[in-house]
Amino acid sequence: MLSLFFVDQLSSSDNQTLDGDEGYHAVKVLRLAVGEKIKVSDGKGNWAAGAVVEVGKKTLQIKVTERGQYKVIKPELIIVQAVTKSDRNKEMLELVTAAGVDQIIPWQADRSISKWQADSEKKWQSTIKEACKQSRRVKIPQLQMAMSTKQIIEQLSSDKFVLIFDAESDLKFADITMPSDLSAIYLIIGPEGGISDEELVAFKRLGASVVKLGEPVLRSAHAGFAALAAVQSRLGRW
């Protein structure tokens, strides 16, 4: 599978330049040579591929021989992820990105141990981008602004399909019915200390289903991956 790199804008010509941090990484770290084939994306789903024809000190050029565009598949998978411990956020983002999440909403839940910081958005964006490169995803998942429970409730109107994953639930994910004409599925993942009773009541008022994946209790940083895998399988994508 071709190595993937991101650029701000794809060239419309037959030649594509890779420079900046991506070019430096390709030349100095990966040591790509003339003749090797790579894929370049604008992060929005558009991509171009071709062989390297020129290598500079920190840049390279490819001769574009293929182009394509990723089309978003419905329903979109949207993770509402409680902000986890700082050392777990990177792991969580790598996992949900590889599992095919389309949008990520950071959630400052009542029991979140860590707080959303001024530099959190930059760090999360960087991790998501790197995870896309590793998993060869040409469209970078959208990172929304961090939200409080109140803000999320306001966004999740009653016509949204919402699943809350809670190890204390008596209802298994396998036993729920999922409509076939959904445009989006919201997956709510709580913090290490669990979702508070007040939060659960608020989400249930919207018609959200509270489900569990199994008996083992997963870390907050791992639960999103497991939830996405279960939903992807139910949708027939995996």
VEXDO-73366 format. One record per residue: residue in three letters; chain; x, y, z of N, C-alpha, C in turn. Coordinates in Angstrom, 1 decimal, always signed. Atoms other than C-alpha are relative to their C-alpha. Example, Ala and Ser with C-alpha at 12.3 -4.5 7.8 and 13.67 -1.06 7.14 Angstrom:
<atoms>
ATOM  residuo  cadena     nxx     nyy     nzz    caxx    cayy    cazz     cxx     cyy     czz
ATOM      ALA       A    +0.9    -1.2    +0.0   +12.3    -4.5    +7.8    +0.9    +1.2    +0.0
ATOM      SER       A    -0.9    -1.1    +0.0   +13.7    -1.1    +7.1    -0.8    +1.1    +0.8
</atoms>
This chain:
<atoms>
ATOM  residuo  cadena     nxx     nyy     nzz    caxx    cayy    cazz     cxx     cyy     czz
ATOM      MET       A    +0.8    -1.2    +0.0    +0.0    +0.0    +0.0    +0.9    +1.2    +0.0
ATOM      LEU       A    -0.8    -1.1    +0.1    +1.3    +3.4    -0.9    +0.1    +0.9    +1.2
ATOM      SER       A    -0.1    -0.9    -1.1    +2.6    +5.8    +1.7    -0.8    +1.3    -0.4
ATOM      LEU       A    +0.9    -1.2    +0.2    +0.2    +8.8    +2.2    +0.6    +1.2    +0.6
ATOM      PHE       A    -0.4    -1.3    -0.4    +1.1   +12.4    +2.5    -1.1    +1.0    -0.2
ATOM      PHE       A    +1.0    -1.0    +0.2    -1.0   +15.5    +2.9    +0.6    +1.4    -0.4
ATOM      VAL       A    -0.4    -1.3    +0.5    -0.8   +18.9    +1.1    -1.2    +0.9    +0.2
ATOM      ASP       A    +1.1    -1.0    -0.2    -2.9   +22.1    +1.5    -0.9    +0.0    -1.3
ATOM      GLN       A    +0.7    +0.0    +1.3    -3.9   +21.9    -2.2    +0.6    -0.9    -1.0
ATOM      LEU       A    -0.5    +0.8    +1.1    -3.5   +19.4    -5.0    +0.2    +0.8    -1.2
ATOM      SER       A    -0.2    -0.6    +1.2    -2.0   +20.5    -8.2    -0.9    -0.5    -1.1
ATOM      SER       A    +0.8    +0.4    +1.1    -4.1   +20.4   -11.3    +0.8    -0.5    -1.2
ATOM      SER       A    -0.9    +0.5    +1.1    -1.1   +19.6   -13.5    +0.4    -1.4    +0.2
ATOM      ASP       A    -0.5    +1.4    -0.1    +0.7   +16.3   -14.0    +1.1    -0.1    +1.0
ATOM      ASN       A    -1.0    +0.1    -1.0    +3.3   +17.2   -11.4    -0.5    +0.5    +1.3
ATOM      GLN       A    +0.4    -0.4    -1.3    +2.8   +17.4    -7.7    +1.2    +0.2    +0.9
ATOM      THR       A    -1.2    -0.3    -0.9    +5.3   +19.0    -5.2    -0.4    -0.4    +1.4
ATOM      LEU       A    +0.2    +0.3    -1.4    +5.6   +17.7    -1.7    +1.1    +0.8    +0.8
ATOM      ASP       A    -1.0    -0.8    -0.7    +7.3   +20.3    +0.6    -0.4    +0.1    +1.4
ATOM      GLY       A    +0.4    -0.2    -1.4    +7.1   +21.6    +4.1    +0.4    -1.2    +0.9
ATOM      ASP       A    -0.3    +1.1    -0.9    +7.0   +19.2    +7.0    -0.2    -1.4    -0.7
ATOM      GLU       A    +0.2    +1.3    +0.7    +5.6   +16.4    +4.7    +1.2    -0.3    -0.9
ATOM      GLY       A    -1.2    +0.2    +0.9    +8.4   +16.9    +2.2    +1.2    -0.4    +0.8
ATOM      TYR       A    -1.1    +0.3    -0.8   +11.0   +16.9    +4.9    +0.0    -1.5    +0.5
ATOM      HIS       A    +0.2    +1.3    -0.5    +9.6   +13.7    +6.4    +0.2    -1.1    -1.1
ATOM      ALA       A    -0.2    +0.9    +1.1    +9.5   +12.0    +3.0    +1.4    -0.2    -0.4
ATOM      VAL       A    -1.4    +0.1    +0.5   +13.1   +12.9    +2.1    +0.9    -0.4    +1.1
ATOM      LYS       A    -1.0    +0.2    -1.0   +14.9   +12.9    +5.4    -0.3    -1.2    +0.9
ATOM      VAL       A    +0.4    +1.1    -0.9   +13.0   +10.3    +7.4    -0.2    -1.3    -0.7
ATOM      LEU       A    +0.3    +1.2    +0.8   +11.6    +7.9    +4.9    +1.0    -0.3    -1.1
ATOM      ARG       A    -1.0    +0.1    +1.0   +14.4    +8.6    +2.4    -0.5    -0.6    -1.3
ATOM      LEU       A    +0.6    +0.5    +1.3   +12.1    +8.1    -0.6    +1.0    +0.4    -1.2
ATOM      ALA       A    -0.9    -0.2    +1.1   +14.0    +7.8    -3.9    -0.8    +0.1    -1.3
ATOM      VAL       A    +0.6    -0.1    +1.3   +13.2    +8.5    -7.5    -0.5    -1.4    -0.5
ATOM      GLY       A    +0.6    +1.2    +0.5   +10.9    +5.8    -8.9    -1.0    -0.6    +1.0
ATOM      GLU       A    +0.9    +0.5    -1.0    +9.1    +5.1    -5.6    -1.4    +0.7    -0.2
ATOM      LYS       A    +1.3    -0.6    +0.2    +5.3    +5.6    -5.8    -0.6    +0.4    +1.3
ATOM      ILE       A    +0.7    -0.5    -1.2    +3.3    +7.6    -3.2    -1.3    +0.6    -0.4
ATOM      LYS       A    +1.4    -0.6    +0.2    -0.2    +9.0    -2.7    +0.0    +1.3    +0.8
ATOM      VAL       A    +0.1    -1.4    -0.6    -0.9   +12.7    -1.9    -1.4    +0.4    +0.1
ATOM      SER       A    +1.4    -0.4    -0.2    -4.2   +14.0    -0.5    -0.1    +1.4    +0.6
ATOM      ASP       A    +0.3    -1.3    -0.6    -5.7   +17.4    +0.4    -0.7    -0.1    +1.3
ATOM      GLY       A    +0.7    +0.2    -1.3    -7.3   +15.9    +3.5    -1.5    +0.1    -0.1
ATOM      LYS       A    +1.5    -0.1    +0.2   -10.8   +16.5    +2.0    -0.6    -1.2    -0.8
ATOM      GLY       A    +0.4    +1.2    +0.8   -10.9   +13.2    +0.1    +0.5    -0.1    -1.4
ATOM      ASN       A    -0.6    +0.0    +1.3    -9.2   +14.2    -3.1    +1.4    -0.5    +0.1
ATOM      TRP       A    -1.4    +0.5    -0.1    -6.0   +12.4    -3.9    +0.6    -0.2    -1.4
ATOM      ALA       A    -0.8    +0.3    +1.2    -3.3   +11.9    -6.5    +1.1    -0.9    +0.3
ATOM      ALA       A    -1.1    +1.0    -0.2    -0.7    +9.2    -6.9    +0.9    +0.0    -1.2
ATOM      GLY       A    -0.9    +0.1    +1.1    +2.4    +8.7    -8.9    +1.4    -0.3    +0.5
ATOM      ALA       A    -1.4    +0.3    -0.4    +6.1    +7.9    -8.9    +0.8    +1.3    +0.2
ATOM      VAL       A    -0.9    -1.2    -0.3    +8.8   +10.3    -7.5    +0.9    +0.1    -1.2
ATOM      VAL       A    -0.8    -0.2    +1.2   +10.6   +11.9   -10.4    +1.2    +1.0    +0.4
ATOM      GLU       A    -1.1    -0.9    -0.4   +12.8   +14.4    -8.5    +0.0    +0.2    +1.6
ATOM      VAL       A    -0.1    -0.1    -1.5   +14.1   +14.6    -4.9    +1.0    +1.1    +0.3
ATOM      GLY       A    -0.8    -1.1    -0.4   +15.5   +17.8    -3.4    +0.5    -0.2    +1.5
ATOM      LYS       A    -0.4    +0.2    -1.4   +16.9   +18.5    +0.1    -1.1    -0.2    +1.0
ATOM      LYS       A    +1.2    +0.1    -0.9   +13.5   +18.9    +1.7    -1.3    -0.1    -0.8
ATOM      THR       A    +1.2    +0.1    +0.8   +11.1   +18.5    -1.2    +0.2    -1.1    -1.0
ATOM      LEU       A    -0.1    +1.0    +1.1   +10.2   +16.0    -3.9    -1.2    +0.3    -0.9
ATOM      GLN       A    +1.1    -0.2    +1.0    +8.0   +15.9    -7.0    -0.4    -1.4    -0.5
ATOM      ILE       A    +0.4    +1.3    +0.7    +5.9   +13.1    -8.4    -0.7    +0.3    -1.3
ATOM      LYS       A    +0.7    -0.1    +1.3    +4.5   +12.5   -11.8    -1.4    -0.6    +0.2
ATOM      VAL       A    +1.3    +0.5    -0.3    +0.8   +12.1   -11.3    -0.6    -0.9    -1.1
ATOM      THR       A    +0.5    +1.0    +1.0    -0.6    +9.0   -13.0    -1.4    -0.5    +0.4
ATOM      GLU       A    +1.4    +0.3    -0.5    -3.8    +8.5   -10.9    -0.6    +1.1    +0.8
ATOM      ARG       A    +0.7    -1.0    -0.9    -6.4   +10.7    -9.3    -1.3    -0.7    +0.5
ATOM      GLY       A    +1.2    +0.6    -0.5    -9.4    +9.9    -7.2    -0.7    +0.9    +1.1
ATOM      GLN       A    +0.7    -0.8    -1.0   -11.9   +11.2    -4.7    -0.8    -1.0    +0.9
ATOM      TYR       A    +0.7    +0.9    -1.0   -13.3    +9.5    -1.5    -1.4    +0.6    +0.2
ATOM      LYS       A    +1.4    -0.5    -0.3   -17.1    +9.8    -1.1    -0.4    -0.5    +1.3
ATOM      VAL       A    +0.5    +0.3    -1.3   -18.5    +9.9    +2.3    -1.2    -1.0    -0.1
ATOM      ILE       A    +1.1    +1.1    +0.0   -20.7    +6.8    +3.0    -0.9    +0.4    +1.2
ATOM      LYS       A    +1.0    -0.2    -1.0   -23.9    +7.3    +4.9    -0.4    -1.4    +0.6
ATOM      PRO       A    -0.1    -1.1    -1.0   -24.5    +7.0    +7.8    +1.4    +0.4    +0.4
ATOM      GLU       A    -1.2    -0.4    -0.5   -21.7    +9.1    +9.0    +0.1    -0.5    +1.5
ATOM      LEU       A    -0.2    +0.4    -1.4   -20.2    +7.9   +12.3    +0.7    +1.1    +0.8
ATOM      ILE       A    -0.4    -1.1    -0.8   -19.8   +10.6   +14.9    +0.2    -0.4    +1.4
ATOM      ILE       A    -0.3    +0.3    -1.4   -18.0   +10.0   +18.2    -0.1    +1.2    +0.8
ATOM      VAL       A    +0.0    -1.1    -1.1   -18.8   +12.2   +21.2    +0.8    -0.6    +1.1
ATOM      GLN       A    -1.0    +0.6    -0.9   -15.7   +11.4   +23.2    +0.3    +0.9    +1.2
ATOM      ALA       A    -0.4    -0.7    -1.2   -15.3   +12.5   +26.8    +1.5    +0.2    +0.0
ATOM      VAL       A    -1.4    -0.2    +0.0   -11.9   +14.1   +27.2    +0.6    -0.9    +1.0
ATOM      THR       A    -0.6    +1.0    -0.8    -9.7   +11.4   +28.6    +1.3    +0.6    +0.7
ATOM      LYS       A    -1.2    -0.4    -0.5    -6.5   +11.6   +30.6    +1.0    +0.3    -1.1
ATOM      SER       A    -0.9    -0.6    +1.1    -3.8   +13.5   +28.7    +0.8    -1.1    -0.7
ATOM      ASP       A    -0.8    +1.0    +0.7    -1.7   +10.5   +28.1    -0.7    -1.1    -0.8
ATOM      ARG       A    +0.8    +1.0    +0.7    -4.6    +8.5   +26.7    -0.7    +0.6    -1.3
ATOM      ASN       A    +0.6    -0.6    +1.1    -5.9   +11.1   +24.2    +0.6    -0.4    -1.3
ATOM      LYS       A    -0.7    +0.4    +1.2    -3.3   +10.2   +21.6    -0.4    -1.4    -0.5
ATOM      GLU       A    +0.4    +1.4    +0.3    -4.1    +6.5   +21.8    -1.4    -0.1    -0.5
ATOM      MET       A    +1.4    +0.0    +0.3    -7.8    +7.2   +21.7    -0.2    +0.5    -1.5
ATOM      LEU       A    +0.2    -0.5    +1.3    -7.6    +9.3   +18.6    +0.6    -0.9    -1.1
ATOM      GLU       A    -0.6    +0.9    +0.9    -5.3    +6.9   +16.8    -1.0    -1.2    -0.3
ATOM      LEU       A    +0.9    +1.1    +0.1    -7.8    +4.1   +17.4    -1.3    +0.3    -0.7
ATOM      VAL       A    +1.2    -0.4    +0.7   -11.0    +5.9   +16.4    +0.2    +0.4    -1.4
ATOM      THR       A    -0.3    -0.4    +1.4    -9.4    +7.3   +13.3    +0.2    -1.2    -0.9
ATOM      ALA       A    -0.2    +1.2    +0.7    -8.3    +3.9   +12.2    -1.2    -0.8    -0.2
ATOM      ALA       A    +1.2    +0.8    +0.1   -11.7    +2.5   +12.9    -1.1    +0.7    -0.9
ATOM      GLY       A    +0.8    -0.6    +0.9   -13.3    +4.9   +10.5    -1.0    +1.1    +0.4
ATOM      VAL       A    +0.8    -1.0    -0.5   -14.8    +7.7   +12.5    +0.0    +1.2    -1.0
ATOM      ASP       A    +0.1    -1.1    +0.9   -16.1   +10.6   +10.4    +0.1    +1.4    +0.6
ATOM      GLN       A    -0.1    -1.2    -0.7   -16.4   +13.3   +13.0    +0.3    -0.3    +1.5
ATOM      ILE       A    -0.3    +0.2    -1.5   -15.1   +13.7   +16.6    -0.4    +1.3    +0.7
ATOM      ILE       A    +0.4    -1.1    -0.8   -16.7   +15.9   +19.2    +0.6    -0.2    +1.4
ATOM      PRO       A    -0.5    +0.1    -1.3   -14.6   +16.4   +22.3    -1.0    +0.4    +1.1
ATOM      TRP       A    +1.1    -0.3    -1.0   -16.9   +16.3   +25.4    +0.6    +0.2    +1.3
ATOM      GLN       A    -0.4    -0.3    -1.4   -16.1   +18.0   +28.7    -1.1    -0.5    +0.9
ATOM      ALA       A    +1.0    +0.7    -0.8   -18.2   +15.5   +30.7    +0.2    +0.4    +1.5
ATOM      ASP       A    -0.1    -0.4    -1.4   -19.0   +16.0   +34.4    +1.1    -0.7    +0.7
ATOM      ARG       A    -1.1    +0.8    -0.7   -16.5   +13.3   +35.4    +1.3    -0.1    -0.7
ATOM      SER       A    -1.3    -0.1    +0.8   -13.8   +14.1   +32.9    +1.1    +0.4    +1.0
ATOM      ILE       A    -1.1    -0.3    -0.8   -10.5   +14.1   +34.8    +0.8    +1.2    -0.6
ATOM      SER       A    -0.7    -1.0    +0.6    -8.7   +16.2   +32.3    -0.9    +1.1    -0.6
ATOM      LYS       A    +0.8    -1.1    +0.6    -9.8   +19.6   +30.9    +0.6    +0.3    -1.3
ATOM      TRP       A    -0.3    -0.5    +1.3    -9.8   +20.9   +27.4    +0.9    +1.3    +0.1
ATOM      GLN       A    -1.0    -1.1    -0.1    -6.7   +23.2   +27.1    +0.1    +0.8    -1.3
ATOM      ALA       A    -0.1    -1.0    +1.1    -5.8   +26.1   +24.8    +0.6    -0.7    -1.2
ATOM      ASP       A    -0.7    +0.7    +1.1    -3.5   +23.8   +22.8    -0.6    -1.4    -0.4
ATOM      SER       A    +0.5    +1.4    +0.3    -5.7   +20.7   +22.8    -0.5    -0.2    -1.4
ATOM      GLU       A    +0.5    +0.2    +1.4    -7.3   +21.3   +19.4    +1.1    -0.2    -0.9
ATOM      LYS       A    -1.2    +0.2    +0.8    -3.9   +21.6   +17.8    +0.6    -1.4    +0.1
ATOM      LYS       A    -0.5    +1.4    -0.2    -2.7   +18.4   +19.4    -0.9    -1.1    -0.5
ATOM      TRP       A    +0.9    +1.0    +0.6    -5.8   +16.5   +18.5    +0.0    +0.0    -1.5
ATOM      GLN       A    -0.1    -0.1    +1.5    -5.7   +17.7   +14.9    +1.2    -0.7    -0.5
ATOM      SER       A    -1.2    +0.6    +0.4    -2.1   +16.7   +14.6    +0.0    -1.5    +0.1
ATOM      THR       A    +0.1    +1.5    -0.2    -2.7   +13.2   +16.0    -1.0    -0.6    -1.0
ATOM      ILE       A    +1.0    +0.6    +0.9    -5.8   +12.6   +13.8    +0.7    +0.0    -1.4
ATOM      LYS       A    -0.7    +0.0    +1.3    -3.7   +13.6   +10.7    +1.0    -1.1    -0.1
ATOM      GLU       A    -1.0    +1.0    +0.0    -0.9   +11.3   +11.6    -0.6    -1.4    +0.0
ATOM      ALA       A    +0.8    +1.3    +0.1    -3.4    +8.5   +12.2    -0.5    -0.3    -1.3
ATOM      CYS       A    +0.5    +0.2    +1.4    -4.9    +9.0    +8.8    +1.2    -0.4    -0.9
ATOM      LYS       A    -1.2    +0.4    +0.9    -1.4    +8.7    +7.2    +0.3    -1.5    +0.3
ATOM      GLN       A    -0.3    +1.4    -0.3    -0.8    +5.4    +9.1    -1.1    -0.9    -0.5
ATOM      SER       A    +1.1    +0.9    +0.4    -4.3    +4.0    +8.2    -0.4    +0.2    -1.5
ATOM      ARG       A    +0.2    -0.3    +1.5    -4.2    +5.4    +4.6    -1.4    +0.6    -0.3
ATOM      ARG       A    +1.3    -0.7    +0.2    -7.3    +7.6    +5.0    +0.2    +1.3    -0.7
ATOM      VAL       A    -0.2    -1.2    +0.7    -7.4   +10.3    +2.4    -0.9    +1.2    +0.4
ATOM      LYS       A    +0.9    -1.0    -0.5   -10.2   +12.2    +4.1    +0.2    +0.1    +1.5
ATOM      ILE       A    -0.3    -0.2    -1.4    -9.3   +13.6    +7.5    -1.3    +0.2    +0.8
ATOM      PRO       A    +1.2    -0.2    -0.8   -12.1   +13.2   +10.1    -0.1    +1.4    +0.5
ATOM      GLN       A    +0.3    -1.4    -0.5   -13.7   +16.5   +11.2    +0.1    +0.0    +1.5
ATOM      LEU       A    +0.0    -0.3    -1.5   -12.8   +17.7   +14.7    -0.8    +1.2    +0.3
ATOM      GLN       A    +0.8    -1.1    -0.4   -15.5   +19.8   +16.1    +0.5    +0.7    +1.3
ATOM      MET       A    -0.4    -0.7    -1.2   -15.2   +22.3   +18.9    -0.3    -0.8    +1.3
ATOM      ALA       A    +0.3    +0.7    -1.3   -15.1   +21.0   +22.5    -1.3    +0.5    +0.5
ATOM      MET       A    +1.3    -0.4    -0.5   -18.5   +21.0   +24.0    -0.3    -0.5    +1.4
ATOM      SER       A    +0.5    +0.4    -1.3   -20.2   +20.8   +27.4    -1.2    -0.9    -0.2
ATOM      THR       A    +1.2    +0.8    +0.1   -23.0   +18.4   +28.1    -1.2    +0.8    -0.6
ATOM      LYS       A    +1.1    -0.8    +0.4   -25.5   +21.2   +27.6    +0.1    +0.3    -1.5
ATOM      GLN       A    -0.2    -0.3    +1.4   -24.0   +22.1   +24.2    -0.3    -1.2    -0.9
ATOM      ILE       A    +0.2    +1.2    +0.8   -24.1   +18.5   +23.0    -1.5    -0.3    +0.0
ATOM      ILE       A    +1.5    +0.2    +0.0   -27.8   +18.2   +24.1    -0.7    +0.9    -1.0
ATOM      GLU       A    +0.6    -1.0    +0.9   -28.6   +21.3   +22.1    +0.2    -0.5    -1.4
ATOM      GLN       A    -0.3    +0.4    +1.4   -26.9   +19.8   +19.0    -0.8    -1.3    -0.3
ATOM      LEU       A    +0.6    +1.3    +0.3   -28.5   +16.3   +19.4    -1.5    +0.1    +0.2
ATOM      SER       A    +1.5    -0.1    +0.0   -32.2   +16.9   +18.5    -0.5    -1.4    +0.1
ATOM      SER       A    +0.7    +1.3    -0.2   -34.7   +14.1   +19.0    +0.0    -0.9    -1.3
ATOM      ASP       A    +0.0    +0.7    +1.3   -34.4   +13.1   +15.3    +1.3    -0.7    -0.3
ATOM      LYS       A    -1.3    +0.6    +0.2   -30.8   +12.0   +15.7    +0.0    -1.4    +0.6
ATOM      PHE       A    -0.1    +1.4    -0.6   -29.9    +8.3   +16.3    +1.3    +0.0    +0.9
ATOM      VAL       A    -1.0    -0.2    -1.0   -27.8    +8.3   +19.4    +0.2    -1.3    +0.8
ATOM      LEU       A    -0.3    +1.2    -0.8   -26.1    +5.3   +21.2    +1.0    +0.5    +1.1
ATOM      ILE       A    -0.9    -0.2    -1.2   -24.6    +5.7   +24.7    +0.6    -1.3    +0.4
ATOM      PHE       A    -0.6    +1.3    -0.4   -22.1    +3.0   +25.5    +0.4    +0.1    +1.5
ATOM      ASP       A    -0.2    +0.0    -1.4   -22.2    +2.3   +29.2    +0.0    -1.4    +0.6
ATOM      ALA       A    -0.2    +1.3    -0.5   -20.9    -0.8   +30.9    -1.1    -0.5    +1.0
ATOM      GLU       A    +1.1    +0.3    -1.0   -23.8    -0.6   +33.5    -1.3    -0.3    -0.6
ATOM      SER       A    +1.3    +0.3    +0.7   -26.5    -1.0   +30.9    -0.4    -1.5    +0.0
ATOM      ASP       A    +0.5    +1.4    +0.1   -28.7    -4.1   +30.8    -0.2    -0.4    -1.4
ATOM      LEU       A    +0.3    +0.3    +1.4   -29.2    -3.8   +27.1    +1.3    -0.1    -0.9
ATOM      LYS       A    -1.2    +0.2    +0.9   -26.6    -5.3   +24.7    -0.2    +0.7    -1.3
ATOM      PHE       A    +0.0    -0.7    +1.3   -25.7    -3.5   +21.5    -0.6    -1.0    -1.0
ATOM      ALA       A    +0.5    +1.0    +1.0   -26.5    -6.7   +19.6    -1.5    -0.1    +0.0
ATOM      ASP       A    +1.4    +0.2    -0.1   -30.1    -6.5   +20.8    -0.8    +1.2    -0.5
ATOM      ILE       A    +0.7    -1.2    +0.4   -30.9    -3.0   +19.5    -0.4    -0.1    -1.5
ATOM      THR       A    +0.3    -0.1    +1.4   -32.6    -2.2   +16.2    +0.5    +1.3    -0.6
ATOM      MET       A    -0.5    -1.2    +0.6   -30.9    +0.2   +13.9    -0.8    +0.3    -1.3
ATOM      PRO       A    +0.7    -0.3    +1.3   -33.0    +2.0   +11.2    +0.9    +0.0    -1.2
ATOM      SER       A    -0.8    +0.2    +1.2   -31.8    +1.5    +7.7    +0.3    +1.3    -0.8
ATOM      ASP       A    -0.1    -1.2    +0.7   -32.1    +5.1    +6.5    +0.6    +1.2    +0.7
ATOM      LEU       A    -0.6    -1.0    -0.8   -29.9    +7.0    +8.9    +1.0    +0.8    -0.8
ATOM      SER       A    -1.1    -0.8    +0.6   -27.7    +9.9    +7.8    +1.2    +0.1    +0.9
ATOM      ALA       A    -1.1    +0.0    -0.9   -25.6    +9.8   +10.9    -0.3    -0.8    +1.3
ATOM      ILE       A    +0.1    +0.7    -1.3   -25.0    +7.7   +14.1    +0.9    +0.7    +1.0
ATOM      TYR       A    -0.8    -0.6    -1.0   -23.8    +9.4   +17.2    +0.3    -1.0    +1.1
ATOM      LEU       A    -0.5    +1.0    -1.0   -21.7    +7.2   +19.6    +0.6    +0.8    +1.2
ATOM      ILE       A    -0.5    -0.8    -1.2   -21.3    +8.7   +23.1    +0.8    -0.9    +0.9
ATOM      ILE       A    -0.9    +0.8    -0.8   -18.3    +7.5   +25.0    +0.3    +0.9    +1.3
ATOM      GLY       A    -0.2    -0.7    -1.3   -18.0    +8.5   +28.7    +1.4    +0.1    +0.5
ATOM      PRO       A    -1.4    -0.1    -0.6   -14.9    +9.4   +30.8    +0.3    -1.2    +0.9
ATOM      GLU       A    -0.5    +1.1    -0.8   -12.9    +7.1   +33.1    -1.0    -0.3    +1.2
ATOM      GLY       A    +0.9    +0.2    -1.2   -15.4    +7.7   +36.0    -1.4    -0.3    -0.4
ATOM      GLY       A    +1.3    +0.4    +0.4   -18.4    +6.9   +33.9    -0.9    +1.3    -0.3
ATOM      ILE       A    +0.9    -1.0    +0.3   -21.3    +9.0   +32.7    -0.9    +0.2    +1.2
ATOM      SER       A    +0.8    -0.2    -1.2   -23.2   +10.7   +35.5    -1.5    -0.2    -0.2
ATOM      ASP       A    +1.4    +0.3    +0.2   -26.8   +10.0   +36.2    -0.8    +1.1    -0.6
ATOM      GLU       A    +0.6    -1.1    +0.6   -27.8   +13.5   +35.3    +0.2    +0.1    -1.5
ATOM      GLU       A    -0.3    +0.0    +1.5   -26.1   +13.2   +31.9    -0.8    -1.1    -0.7
ATOM      LEU       A    +0.7    +1.1    +0.6   -27.7    +9.8   +31.2    -1.5    +0.4    -0.1
ATOM      VAL       A    +1.4    -0.4    +0.1   -31.2   +11.3   +32.0    -0.2    +1.0    -1.1
ATOM      ALA       A    +0.2    -1.0    +1.1   -30.6   +14.2   +29.7    +0.1    -0.6    -1.4
ATOM      PHE       A    -0.1    +0.7    +1.3   -29.5   +12.0   +26.8    -1.2    -0.9    -0.3
ATOM      LYS       A    +1.1    +0.9    +0.2   -32.3    +9.6   +27.4    -1.2    +0.8    -0.5
ATOM      ARG       A    +1.1    -0.8    +0.4   -34.8   +12.4   +27.0    +0.0    +0.3    -1.5
ATOM      LEU       A    -0.1    -0.1    +1.5   -33.6   +12.7   +23.4    -0.3    -1.3    -0.7
ATOM      GLY       A    +0.3    +1.3    +0.6   -34.4    +9.1   +22.8    +1.2    -0.9    -0.2
ATOM      ALA       A    -1.3    +0.7    +0.1   -30.8    +7.9   +23.1    -0.2    -1.4    +0.6
ATOM      SER       A    +0.0    +1.4    -0.5   -30.3    +4.1   +23.6    +1.3    -0.2    +0.8
ATOM      VAL       A    -1.1    +0.3    -0.9   -28.0    +3.1   +26.5    +0.4    -1.5    -0.2
ATOM      VAL       A    -0.4    +1.4    +0.3   -26.1    -0.1   +25.5    +1.4    -0.3    +0.5
ATOM      LYS       A    -1.4    +0.4    -0.4   -23.1    -2.1   +26.5    +0.5    -1.0    -1.1
ATOM      LEU       A    -0.6    +0.9    +1.0   -20.7    -4.1   +24.3    +0.2    -1.4    +0.5
ATOM      GLY       A    -0.2    +1.4    -0.6   -20.1    -7.0   +26.7    +0.3    +0.2    +1.5
ATOM      GLU       A    -0.3    +0.0    -1.5   -19.1    -7.8   +30.3    +1.3    +0.7    +0.3
ATOM      PRO       A    -1.2    -0.7    -0.4   -15.5    -6.6   +30.3    -0.2    +1.6    -0.1
ATOM      VAL       A    +0.0    -1.4    +0.0   -15.2    -2.9   +31.2    +1.2    +0.6    -0.7
ATOM      LEU       A    -1.0    -0.6    +0.8   -13.2    -1.0   +28.6    +0.5    +1.4    +0.5
ATOM      ARG       A    -0.5    -1.4    -0.3   -11.0    +2.1   +29.2    -0.8    +1.0    -1.0
ATOM      SER       A    +0.7    -1.0    +0.8   -12.6    +5.3   +27.9    +0.8    +0.2    -1.3
ATOM      ALA       A    -0.8    -0.1    +1.2    -9.7    +5.5   +25.4    -0.1    -1.1    -1.0
ATOM      HIS       A    +0.2    +1.2    +0.8   -10.5    +2.1   +24.0    -1.4    -0.3    -0.4
ATOM      ALA       A    +1.4    +0.3    +0.2   -14.3    +2.1   +24.1    -0.5    +0.5    -1.4
ATOM      GLY       A    +0.4    -0.5    +1.3   -14.7    +4.3   +21.0    +0.4    -0.9    -1.2
ATOM      PHE       A    -0.4    +0.9    +1.0   -12.7    +1.9   +18.9    -0.9    -1.3    -0.1
ATOM      ALA       A    +0.9    +1.2    -0.1   -14.8    -1.1   +20.1    -1.4    +0.3    -0.5
ATOM      ALA       A    +1.3    -0.4    +0.5   -18.0    +0.8   +19.5    -0.1    +0.2    -1.5
ATOM      LEU       A    +0.0    -0.2    +1.5   -17.1    +1.8   +16.0    +0.1    -1.3    -0.7
ATOM      ALA       A    -0.2    +1.3    +0.6   -16.0    -1.7   +15.2    -1.3    -0.8    +0.0
ATOM      ALA       A    +1.3    +0.7    -0.1   -19.4    -3.1   +16.4    -1.0    +0.6    -1.0
ATOM      VAL       A    +0.9    -0.6    +0.9   -21.3    -0.5   +14.4    +0.4    -0.3    -1.5
ATOM      GLN       A    -0.4    +0.3    +1.3   -19.2    -1.0   +11.3    -0.4    -1.4    -0.5
ATOM      SER       A    +0.4    +1.4    +0.3   -19.9    -4.7   +11.5    -1.5    -0.1    -0.3
ATOM      ARG       A    +1.5    +0.1    +0.2   -23.6    -4.2   +11.9    -0.4    +0.7    -1.3
ATOM      LEU       A    +0.3    -0.6    +1.2   -23.6    -1.9    +8.9    +0.4    -0.8    -1.2
ATOM      GLY       A    -0.5    +0.9    +1.1   -21.9    -4.6    +6.8    +1.2    +0.6    -0.6
ATOM      ARG       A    -1.2    -0.6    +0.6   -18.8    -2.5    +6.2    +1.3    -0.8    +0.4
ATOM      TRP       A    -1.2    +0.8    -0.4   -16.4    -4.8    +8.1    -0.4    -1.5    -0.1
</atoms>
